[in-house]
Amino acid sequence: MDRYLLQINGMRCNACSAKVHGALISISEIESVEVDHHQNSAVILVRGRVEAERVQLALGQVGDFTLTEMQFEDNSSDHAGNV
């Protein structure tokens, strides 16, 4: 699974976090979601591939939330030592 760090504007409270969580977990490729409204961020684990536009669409359907960054976090050791 791939891990992504999302920066999301518009979250102000726990209710916002819950809406964002629901929107993200509704995307079939997303297996896990952790949302932190204090940091305006979420971490998702994705099986397969998901486009930023699809994430933004899901967020926009539940509130005034804007995806400002979607960063892949390569934490695998599969490529360690390879040149």
Secondary structure as UniProt FT lines:
FT   STRAND          2..9
FT   HELIX           14..25
FT   TURN            28..29
FT   STRAND          30..36
FT   TURN            37..40
FT   STRAND          41..46
FT   HELIX           52..62
FT   STRAND          66..73
FT   TURN            78..81
//
